[in-house]
Amino acid sequence: MAESKAPDSTRRSEKSRRAIYAAALSLVGEAGYAKTTIEGIAARAGVGKQTIYRWWPSKAAVLLEAFLDLGEQAAEAAGGGAYEIPDTGDLAADLKLVLRATVDELNDPAFEAPTRALAAEGIVDAAIGAQYVEKLLEPQAALYVRRLRAAQEAGTVRDDIDPRTAMELLTGPILHRWLLRTLPLTHEYADALVDYALNGLAPRSSDE
C-alpha cells in the first residue's frame, strides 16, 4: 500500500500568499483602493478572510507587501540582482535613463494604481507611511545618492552639493506632476528635469 504524504503546508501557504497578492493588486486596479476590501481580496484569492488577517493587519498592509513583491518579480524578470543606476561616465545620460524608466513605471497601470493607493494611505496611516518610506522610497533614493556621490568623486559634480537634496530636485517634480495629473508625464519632461538640475536656470555667458 502506497504511503500517503501529508500536505505540504509551506507550499500551500505560499500558493495562498501569491493568490492574495494577485487579488489585492487586481482589485485595486479595477475598483480603486476605497472599494477594495479584505473580504473582496479573500473571495478573489479563494481563501478565508481569517487567513488574510492572520498574516496582515489591514488591506493597506496586504497591498504594500504585494506591491513590493511586484517590484521584486519585475527585477527578477529583468535579470535579477541588486539594481544600481548605471555609471557610464555620462551623468546626464545615466540620470535620464533612470528617470525615463520611472516615468514608464508610473504610467503603467499595473504600478500606477497601487502606488497612488499606498501614497494616499501613507498620509493617513502613519505605520503604513513609515513602511512605505523605509521599504520603497528610501532604497530608491539611495540609488540616486550613490550615483551622485560617484559623480562627485569623478569631479563631474561639485563637492559641496548634498546628493540627497540633488536627488529631490530630480524626482520631486516627477512625483508632483504624476500626483496632480494636470500635465502629461513624458520622457521629454524627464530629460528636461535632468538638464535643468545639472545645468541650472541662470543665463550662461558666451564663453561657457
Secondary structure in CASP SS format (residue, H / E / C, confidence):
PFRMAT SS
TARGET T0000
AUTHOR 0000-0000-0000
METHOD secondary structure of the structure
MODEL  1
M C 1.00
A C 1.00
E C 1.00
S C 1.00
K C 1.00
A C 1.00
P C 1.00
D C 1.00
S H 1.00
T H 1.00
R H 1.00
R H 1.00
S H 1.00
E H 1.00
K H 1.00
S H 1.00
R H 1.00
R H 1.00
A H 1.00
I H 1.00
Y H 1.00
A H 1.00
A H 1.00
A H 1.00
L H 1.00
S H 1.00
L H 1.00
V H 1.00
G H 1.00
E H 1.00
A H 1.00
G C 1.00
Y C 1.00
A C 1.00
K C 1.00
T C 1.00
T C 1.00
I H 1.00
E H 1.00
G H 1.00
I H 1.00
A H 1.00
A H 1.00
R H 1.00
A H 1.00
G C 1.00
V C 1.00
G C 1.00
K H 1.00
Q H 1.00
T H 1.00
I H 1.00
Y H 1.00
R H 1.00
W H 1.00
W C 1.00
P C 1.00
S C 1.00
K H 1.00
A H 1.00
A H 1.00
V H 1.00
L H 1.00
L H 1.00
E H 1.00
A H 1.00
F H 1.00
L H 1.00
D H 1.00
L H 1.00
G H 1.00
E H 1.00
Q H 1.00
A H 1.00
A H 1.00
E H 1.00
A H 1.00
A C 1.00
G C 1.00
G C 1.00
G C 1.00
A C 1.00
Y C 1.00
E C 1.00
I C 1.00
P C 1.00
D C 1.00
T C 1.00
G C 1.00
D C 1.00
L H 1.00
A H 1.00
A H 1.00
D H 1.00
L H 1.00
K H 1.00
L H 1.00
V H 1.00
L H 1.00
R H 1.00
A H 1.00
T H 1.00
V H 1.00
D H 1.00
E H 1.00
L H 1.00
N H 1.00
D C 1.00
P H 1.00
A H 1.00
F H 1.00
E H 1.00
A H 1.00
P H 1.00
T H 1.00
R H 1.00
A H 1.00
L H 1.00
A H 1.00
A H 1.00
E H 1.00
G H 1.00
I H 1.00
V H 1.00
D C 1.00
A H 1.00
A H 1.00
I H 1.00
G H 1.00
A H 1.00
Q H 1.00
Y H 1.00
V H 1.00
E H 1.00
K H 1.00
L H 1.00
L H 1.00
E H 1.00
P H 1.00
Q H 1.00
A H 1.00
A H 1.00
L H 1.00
Y H 1.00
V H 1.00
R H 1.00
R H 1.00
L H 1.00
R H 1.00
A H 1.00
A H 1.00
Q H 1.00
E H 1.00
A H 1.00
G C 1.00
T C 1.00
V C 1.00
R C 1.00
D C 1.00
D C 1.00
I C 1.00
D C 1.00
P H 1.00
R H 1.00
T H 1.00
A H 1.00
M H 1.00
E H 1.00
L H 1.00
L H 1.00
T H 1.00
G H 1.00
P H 1.00
I H 1.00
L H 1.00
H H 1.00
R H 1.00
W H 1.00
L H 1.00
L H 1.00
R C 1.00
T C 1.00
L C 1.00
P C 1.00
L C 1.00
T C 1.00
H H 1.00
E H 1.00
Y H 1.00
A H 1.00
D H 1.00
A H 1.00
L H 1.00
V H 1.00
D H 1.00
Y H 1.00
A H 1.00
L H 1.00
N H 1.00
G C 1.00
L C 1.00
A C 1.00
P C 1.00
R C 1.00
S C 1.00
S C 1.00
D C 1.00
E C 1.00
END
